[in-house]
Amino acid sequence: MSAAASRELDALRARVAELEQALSDASRQRASAADPPGSARGPAVIGWEAQLDEVEHAAQMGNWLWELGSNHVTWSRQLFRILGCDPATDQPSTERFLAAVHPDDRERMHAGVQLAIETGEGSGAIAFRVRHRDGTVRECLLSSLPVVEGAGPPTRFFGAIVDLTERRRAEQELRRSERMLKEAQRIAHVGSWSYDLASRTTRWSEELYHILGVDPSVRPTFELLASLIHPEDRHRVFGGAESASPLGIAGPVECRVARPSTGELRHVQMAAQLLTDDTGAITGLVGTSLDITERRRLEEQLLHSQKLEAIGRLAGGVAHDFNNMLTAIFGHRELAVRKVPPSSPVLEHLTQIGTAAERAAALTRQLLAFARKQLIQPTVVDPNALILGVEPLLRPLVGEDVELAVLPGSQVWPIHIDRGQFEQLLMNLAVNARDAMPAGGRLMIETANTTIGADDAERRPELEPGDYVELTVTDTGQGIEDAIRQYVFEPFFTTKEPGKGSGLGLATCHGIVKQHGGHIWFSSAAGQGTRFTIFFPRVRGAPSELPARAPSTAPGGGETVLVVEDEAQVRDLCVAALRSFGYSVLAARNGKEAVALAATHPGAIHLLVSDVVLPDARGPALAAALARARAPLPVLYASGYTEDSLLPGDLLDGSVHFLAKPYTPTQLAKAVRTVLDASAQGRRAKGSGDAPPPASTAERLQ
């Protein structure tokens, strides 16, 4: 017998004893009343029966009495209701009782009745079901006690049947609510606890055990809960000026909890509330503990992302202005070199100016790559071919004491990337590996095809399922300590000595990968080397051929070029440079000035050289306006920094000509000549009759 059933039986026995005495008194009152047939019963008897009925109804219990000698059975009014019988038509009997029992329990109940008769003992607590005539089923509990008069065997049995249906339904609802509460706490990472002031006992929910990292078998105490809070945070939780409770419990308040098994620190938000009785006296405390560790981690990631975004915007803006200045430095240096005799001592100074400008330009490119604001011209390429092409540059870069192993995978898929950016990515990773192996080691570069399925994507939620090219760069160097892992891709973070690193190498790698839709991770441990893993999305199509090498000298020409540049130094340089190569040059500061200049110029304009972003327009919008005012012009765009949203897609896919700042006069002349020649070739291919007539008047920019 279960403990619960035993307790119910003891309670029933006590109740049966009370009711047995009451029924005996009622029998004597009936016998002494000697009412004639059909006469009214005495008011005392009627009042007692009504009182008994109310008590039984409240207890969901019915009573019965079985006279063994006469086989006469008496049921209380509530027992008729419990058994689903009608007092007007159903005669109480053991047979009628067994007929009301559920068929699946009937044989067991019949055996129990026979055993009680044979042994003369009570039945104990027997659980069974009753099926009413309407098909409803009630859960019941029967108990019986023999009534012995004198020394002989029992002459009758007295018993009670309790209807447990509503109680069982309430218990099931309670268990369901407890399961829902437990599941809700697990999902929300909220644990609850209570403290009883009178008994000094504490209760914890299952989720609180999990949050605190305590074994569920451990007895919860208020002292244990307090001991798990970080020492530096206890004064804020259990005392201090901000305490909101007479018991010294502040809430809600954030604190750190040290899990005893692992020592792991969890961030928890605690809140507590006093419990009082009807008189207002404090009886205890109830509280919650919300695990906010994951939320704090996401907040830190968001702040970190916002910080990097702010740094990126600053870096992009600085690089934009700096590229304009570098263009002027490069240009005027080259123009000065042309005018200085080879034997002049000034030439050495100009060479040093060029070297410093090159270093500044490289730093600017790194800033733009980190900020993901460098204008790229990606093409479909074979990654293996790019790696093998840059391998000769990497070997002297890493040094003789570092073994370089390039292991290209078989039939690796093509990817969409800017060739120069890919080479910079590899060189930055190689330099980083070299610096991590001051005593020498091994650097391995590998490629492979990888397909990410749904299961893999769950481990790497940033990856969409699909095909990728995996590039890994592994070194046997010093590794990365856990304390600095989160700063690896941050700009200007470096562990090198002052003057030996800008801290932009890995930040640049991260920017290059992200700008091309890829993903980069690393795995490392102190003293065990580092492995960088990069995933680039696979693209369909055949890799494009390597671009043809530009001629070493820049041929000039006699065409007319319209230069539109808002930066005065850069604009003056472009005019001087192009005129030095024989071109006729028109110069404008903005889009409106360019349209007006084109409208009044009597001759032909063969090429537009325009900055991508102008004070009053964008380069593509200016080109469209000039096309409406005159015949369409070939365009050479120039910029040192741009947002992707500022340009149409065709500027990035190679269909529009672009010259990146900073550039030299020679580079400008080569680009101009290339665009003019391509335009002339295109006109010859189309035929002279296809060109639209020029507009009569210029349209102003909107």
N, C-alpha and C positions, 0 to 999 in steps of 0.2 A: 504494500500500500504506500502511495506517495505521501510525502509530508503534508501537502495541501489537503489531500483527501482525509488524512488522519485528523487534522485540525477541524475540518468540517464535520467529521463524525463526532468528535468530542462536543462541539457546539450543539449538534442535533440531539445528542444524548441528554444534555442538560435541558434543552427545550422540550424534548419528549417527556422527561420526568415531570416538568411543570404542567404540560398539557394532559398527561395521564391522570394526574391528580384532579385537574379541572374536569376531565371527562367523567371520572368516577363520581365527583360531586354532582355533575349534571345528571347522571343515571339515577342516583339516589333521589334527586329532586323530582325526576319524572315518575319514579315509582311511588313516591309519597304523595304526589299530587292527586292520584286516583281520579283523574278527570274522566268523565264518561265519554263514550265514543261521540265524536263530532263536537265536543265542547271545546272552548277556547283554552289554550295553554296559559300557565301562569306567567305573569309579567317578569318574574325573576329569571325563569328559564329562557324566555325570549330575549331578554336583555343580555344574558350571559352568552347565548349563541351569537348574537350580533357582535358582541365584543370580540369573541373568538374568531369570527369571520374576518373582522378588520385586522386583527393581529396576523392571521394567516395570509391575508392578501398582501399586507406590507412585507411579510417575510417570503412571499412567493412559495408558500409551502402548504401542503394538504396533509391531513392526518387520517389514519384508519385504525379500526379495532376489529380483530378477528377472534370470535368465540369458537374455540376448537370443538367443544362438546356439541354445540348446535350448528356448527359451521355457518354461523351468522356473521356477516361482515357489515361494518358501518363505515361510511366515508364522510368526511367533512365536506362542506359545500365547495371549498377551494380545490379539494382533490378531484371532484367532478370536472371542474374547469381545467385542471392540469391534464387529466386523462382524456379530455375531449368528449365527455359523456354528459347525458342529459338527466338530471335528477328525476324528471317526471316519467321517463321511459326506461332508463337503464337501472336495473337492480344490481346493487353492489355485490360482488362475489369475486373469488380468486379467478374464476374462469373469465369474468368480464375484464378483470384487471389484465390478465395475460393476453386477452384479445386486443387490448389497447397498446400493448408493448409492440415495438417495431419487430417485424418478422425475423430480422437478423439477430435480434437480442432475445427473442422469446424463449428459445430452448435453454439459454443460460439462466434466465430468470426463473423458469420452471424448476430447474435443478436447484437453484438457491432456495426456493420455497420448500421443496421436499427435504433438503438438508436441514433447514431450520426446524421442521417438524420432527425429524428423526433425532436430531441432537438436542432439541429443546433449548437451543441457544439463539442469540440474535444473529441477524444476517450480516452485520457489519455494513460498511458503506459500499453500495453497488451502483455503479453508473450504468445507465441504460437510456434508451430512446423511446419516446412515445410518438405514435403516428395517429394524428386525428383523422376523422372521417373525410375532412376536406384535403387530406394529403400533406398538410403541414407537419413538420417533425420538430419535437421539443427534446432538449437534452435534460435529463433528470438524474437525481441521486436518491436512492432508497436506503433507509436504515430501519431496523426493527429491534425491539427488545421483548423478551418473554415476560409475562406477568405470572408470578408464582404466588399461590395462596396456600400457606402452610408448607408442609414438607414434601408434597407430591410434585408431579410434573407440572409444567406450565399449563394453565387452563385457557390462556388466550395470549395473543401477540398484539402489541401496540407498535405502530410505526408511523413514519413520516416520509413524505416524498417532496423533495425540493425541486422546483423548476429552475434549472441553471441556464436556460436559454439566453435570457437577457444578460446575465452575468458573463457567460462565455462570449457573447457578442461584444460586450464592453471590454472584456479582456483582449479579444482579437483586435478591436479598434485601438486599444491602448498599445498593443504590440506593434500594430501597423504605424501608429503615430511615432512610436519610439524608433522604429526602423527609418521612417521618413526623416525624423530629426537627426538621427545618426548619419544618414546619407547626406542630408543637407549640410551638416557640419563638415563632413568629409569633403564635399564639393567646394564649400566656401572657405575651408581651412580655418574653421572656428571651433575652438574647444570651450567647454563650459565647466564651471566648478561651483561648489557651494560649501559654505562653512557654517556649522551649527554652533552657536555660542554656548549653549547649555551643555552639550555633550562633548564639545571640542573635537568634533569629527568633521572630516573633509571628504567630499565626493568629487571625482573627476569624470568627465565624459571620455569615451573611447578616443575621440579625436584629440583631446588634450594630452593624453598619453603619447600619441604619435607626434604632436607638435613639440612636446618637451623631450622626446627621445627616451622616455622612461618605460621600462618593461611593465606590461599590464598587471603582472603578478605583484608588483610593489604596492604596499599600502600607501595611499595618498595622504599627505599631511600638509598643513599650511606651511610648516617649516621647510619641507622639501621643496615646495613651490618657490618659496623665497630664496632658497639656497641656489636654485638654478638660474636666477636672474644675475646678469653680469654685475660684479661688485660696483662698477662705476655708475650703474643705473638704479641700484636699489633705493638710494635716497629719494629719487624722483618718483618711484612707485609706492614706497611705504612711508614717505614722510616728506617734509619740505614745505615751503611756502605755498606751493600750488596744490597741496593736498585738498581733496574735495570731500573727504569723509572723516567723521569723528574717529574712526578706527585707523586713520592714517593711510587709507587706500586712495590714491589719486586715479582719476580716470576721465576720459580715455587718455592713456599715456603710452608712448612707444618706449620699448626697452629691448635689450638683447638677452637672449636665453642661450646658455651653453648646454648642449646635449651631453649628458654624462658619459654615454657610450663612446662617442667619437670626438667630443670636444667642438663639434661644429656649432657656429654661432648662427642663430636664427633671429630675425627681427620680428617682434611680436607687439601688437597693440593690445593693451589690457584695459578693461573697464570693469567697474564693480558698483554694486548697489546694495544698500542696507535693506535688511528684512525686518519688519516690525510686526507685533501682534496688534490686536484690536485696541489695546490701551496706548499704543505708541512706543512700547518698550522694544528695544533692539533684540532680535532673536538670532540674527546671523547675517550672513553675507552671501550674495550670489554674484558671479562674475563671468566674463568671457575673455578669451585670449585668441586674438586673430593673428594668424601667421601672415605677415606682410613681406616676407623675404623676397618672394618673386616680384611683388609689386615694386619694392625698393630697387631690385635689379633692373626692372624695365624702366623705372624712372631715371636711374643712373645712365642706362643706355640712351634714353631720349635726351638727357642733358648732354651726354657725350656727343651724340649726333648733332645736336643743335650747336654745340661748341665748334665741332668740325665744320659745320655748314657756315658758321660765322667766319671762321678762319679762312675757309675756302673763298667766301665772297671778298674778304679783304685781300687775299692773295691774288684773286682774279683781277680786282681793280688796280692793285699795285702793278701787276704784270702788264696790264693794258697800257698804263701810262709809261711804264718802263720800256716797253717794246717800241713805243713811239720815239723815246729818247735814244734808244739803242740804234734804231734805224737811222736817225740823224748822225749818230757817232760813226756807225759803219760807213755811211755814205760819204760824209765829209772826209773821213780818213782815207777812203779809196780815191776820192777826187784829189786830195792833197798828195797822195803817193804818186799820182800820175804827173804832178807838176814838180816833184822834187827830184833832182839828179840822183843817180844811183850812188854816187860817192858822198852825198850830203849826210852829215851826222844826224840831221833831223829824221832821216828814214828810220833809224833805230827807235826813236821815240814813237814814231807812228806805228811801228811794229808792236811795241809794248801796249800802245793804246788798243790795237786790234786784238791782242791776246787777252787783255782785261775785258774787252767787250764780248769776246767769245765766251769767257767764263760767266759773265753776267747774263748772257743770252741763255746759256745752259741752265743756270739757276732759275731763270724766268720760265723756261720750258717745264722744269720740275714743279714749280709752283702751279702752273696751269694744269699740268697732268694730275697733281694732287687734287686740285679744285674741280677736276673733270670739266674744264671750260676751254681746253685746248681744241682748236678746230682740227678734226681728223678727217682723213679721206680713206676710209676702209675699202678694201677690195677682197674678193674671194681668193684666199691663198692656201698653199700647201704648208702646214706648220713644220713638217719635216724639212722641206726645202729651205724655209726661213732659218731654222736652227742650224742646219748644215752650212748655210751661207754665212752666218755670224760666228760660227765656231772658230775660224782663224783669228778673229778679233778677240775672242774670249781667252784663248790659250796664253798669249802674253799678258793679258789683263790679270789672270789669277796667279801667275808666277810659276816658276819651274818646280817649286816644292809642293805644288798642289796637282794631283792627278785629275785630269778632266776626262770624264767618260760620257759620251753622247750616245744614247741608245734609242733611236727613233723606232716607234712601233710599226707594225706591218699594215700597209694600206690605211693609214690614218686619214680620217675624213677631213675635208677642207673646213676652214673657219673664215669668218668675216672680220678683218682687223686691218688697222693701219700698219703698214710694213715698218715704218720708222718707230712707231710706238711699241711694236712687238720686239724689235731689236733693243730698244731702251729698257724694256721690261727684263729681258734676259741679262743684259749687262748690269743692271742694278742688282738683280738677285745674285749674279756671279760675284760682284764686288762685295756684297754683304756676306757671302759665304767665305770669300778670301779673308776678310777681316776677322771672321770667326775662327780661322785656322792659322794663327800666326806661326805655328811650328810645322805647318804643312798638313796635308790630309787628302781627302778624296771628294770631288764634286761630281755629281751624277745628274744628268738631264735626260728625262725619259718622256715619251709620249705614248698614248694608248687611246683606243676607242672605249667609251663607257656609256652604258645605257642605264638611266635612272628610272626605276619602277616606282609604284605607289608606296611600297614598303620602305624603299630607300629614301623617298621624299619625306617620310615621316621623321626619319633621323636627321635629314637636312631640309627643314621646312622652307629654306630660301630657294631650293632648287625645284623647278617644275619638272615633272616626269618627261623624259625624252632622251635624245642622243646628245652626247657631249664628247669633246676631245679633252682628255686629261693630260695636263702638263705638270710634271713633278720635278722639283729641283731639290736635291738632297745633299747635305754636307756632313762631314764627320767632325765638326768643330765643337766649340765650347757649349753650345746649346743656349737656351733662353731660360732664365730663372722665372719661377712662378710669379714673383713680385712685380715683374715688368711685362708680363705677357699682354696685359690689357693696353699697354702703351705702344706696342710694336708698330702699328700702322699710323700712329699719331705724327703729325708734322713737327719737325724740329726736335723730336725726341731722339737722343742718341746716347749710347754708353761709351762713345769714343772720347778721347782726350780733346780739350778745346783746340779748335783749329784743324781737326782731322776728320770732321764730318759735319754736314749741314743738317742731318736728321731728316732729310727729304727722300732718301732712297726708297725705303719700303712704303712710305706714304705715297710716293709717285707710282710704285707698282700697284698699290691698291686702287689709286685713281684710274690708271690705265685699264686695269681689268674691269672695273665697274663701268667705265665709259663704253666699253665694248660688250656690255651685257653679260660679263662673266662673273665668277665667284672665286675667291681666294681664301684659303685657310692655311694654318701651319700647325705642326705638332712638334714638340721639342721638350727636352729635359736637360737640366744642367749637366754638362759633361758628356751628353749622348748625342750631340748633333741636332740638326734641324731639318725638317722636311716641309717645303712649301708645295701645296697642291692647288692647282688652278684648273677650273672647268670653263671651257668656252663652248657655247652652243654650236652644234653641227649645222652647216648650211648645205643646201643642195646646189649643184652647179660645178663647173670645171674651174680650177684655179686660173686666175689671169696671169699673163706673162709678166716678167719683170720689166719695169719701165726702162726705156732706152736711155742710155747715158747722154746727158746734155753736152753740147760742144764746149770746149774749153774757152773759146772766145765768143764774145757776144756781137753778132753782126748788127749793124745799125740799119736805118731806113729813112725814108723821106716822108712817111705818112704823118697824118695829123692825129694827135692823141689828146683826148680830153681827160685831165687829171682832176679828180674831186677828192679833196682831203681837208678835214677841218683843222688839223694840227699844222701850224704855219711852218715849223722847221721841216717836217716831213714833206709838206707840199713844195716848199722851195727846193728841197733836195731832189724830189722827183722831176721837177721842171729842169733843173740844172743837169741832172744825169741824162735824161732822155734827149735834151738838146745837144749834149756832148756826143751822143750817138747819131746825130743828124735828124732827129724827129722834130716836127713842128708841134709845139705844145700849147694847149689852152688850159688854164688853171682856174678852179672855182673852190670856194670854201664850203659850200653846202649844196643841197639839191636844187633849190630855187635859183640860185646863182648859175648853176650848171645848165638848167633848162633855158634861162634867159640868154646865156652865152651861146648855146647851141642854136637858138632861134635867130640870133643876129649874125652868126658867123656865115660869111658868104660861100665859103668853100665846103668841101666834104670833110666829114669827121670819120676816121677809120677805126677808132678804138676808144673805149671808155675804160679808164683805170680809176676805180672807185673804192673808197673805204667801205667796209660792210655796214658800219653804223655811222650815220651822219647826224648832225644836230636836229635836222628837220625831216629826215627820211631814212630809209634803209636802202642799201645799195640796190637790191632787186627792184624796189619800187621806183628808184630813179631810172634804172635801165628801162623799165616799162614805160615811164613817162617820155623818155627820149625816143623810144621806138614809136610812140604815137606822134611825136612832134616831127621826127625825121624817119629815115629808114632804120630798121633794127640794127643795132650796133653790137659787134662782139664785145664782151666784157671781161676784164681781168679784175677780180676782187682782191683786196688786200686787207688784212687785219691781224692783230696779234692776240685777240681774245674775242670770244663770242659765246653767247648762249645758243644752244641748239634751236630754241624757239625763234631766234632772229633770222633764221635762214630757211629757205625752202629746201625740201629734201634733196633736190637734184644738185645742190651745192656740195653735199656730203658724199654723193655717189660717184663723183668724178666727171659728171657731164658739164660742169661749169668750171672755168679756170680760176685758180686761187693762188695767191702768193702770200706766204706767211711772213709777218713781221717778227723780228727785224730782218731786213734784207739789205744787200749792197747794191750799188748802181749796176754792177755787172749782172747780178741775179735779176734785177728789174728789167734790164735790157733783154736778157735771154727770154724771160717770160713774155714780154711784149712781142718779141719777134715770133715766138712759138704760136701765140694766139692769132697774130696777123696772118701768118702762113696758113694756119689751120682754117681761118675764115676764108682766105682766098681760094684754098683748095675746095672748100665746101661750095663756094659760089660757082666755081668751074664745073663741079659735079652736078649742080642743080640747073645750071644754065642762066644766062643773063636775063631772061624774060620773066623769071619768077619773083624778082624783088618788088615789093610794093612801092608805090609812089610816095614821096615824102609829103608830110602834112604841110598845109600852107602856114599855119600858125602853131606856136608852141602851147601846150597845155600846162598850166601851172600845177605844181604838186599839191595834193590835198592833205 
